Amino acid sequence: MAKPKYSPETKLAVVNHYLSGKDGEQSTADLFGIERTSVRRWVRAWQFHGAEGLTAKNNHYSDEFKLVVVRAVISDRLTMREAAARFNLSAEILVRRWLDVYNDAGAEGLLNMQCGRPDK
C-alpha cells in the first residue's frame, strides 16, 4: 500500500480547526493547502469513527461486506458519500461500483466480482 499523502495527525488538525468554527470548509482547505472535499470527508469520517476514521483504510473488502454496504444503501437510502462515511471506506466510488454490479447481476454478481486488473 502506498504511503498516505496526509498523516492522521494532519487530518486531525484539519478536523479540529474546522470544528472549532473559526472557518468554513473552503477557508480551512485553503489554510491547510488541501481540497475542500478532503475537509468534508475527514470531518465526516471523524464524526462516524473518531480518530480511527482518519487512519489509512483497508483496500480489500470481503464479498459479504460489499453486500452489507449495498443493502444498507438501498434500504436506508444512503448517498455514496454517506455510505462511505458510515462504513469507513477508502473511497466513495467503491460504493458506486458495488451498487452497479449488484443492480446488473444481483447478489451473486457481487459475490463473484473480479478484483484488480484482468490478466493479459
GIFENJO-V749046 format. One record per run of one state. SS is the DSSP state (~ for helix, > for strand, _ for the rest). FROM is the first residue (numbers start at 0). TO is the last residue. Records with the same first field share a line. If there is no record, write none. Layout:
SS: FROM-TO, FROM-TO
This chain:
_: 0-6, 19-23, 32-34, 54-61, 76-78, 86-90, 111-119
~: 7-18, 24-31, 35-53, 62-75, 79-85, 91-110
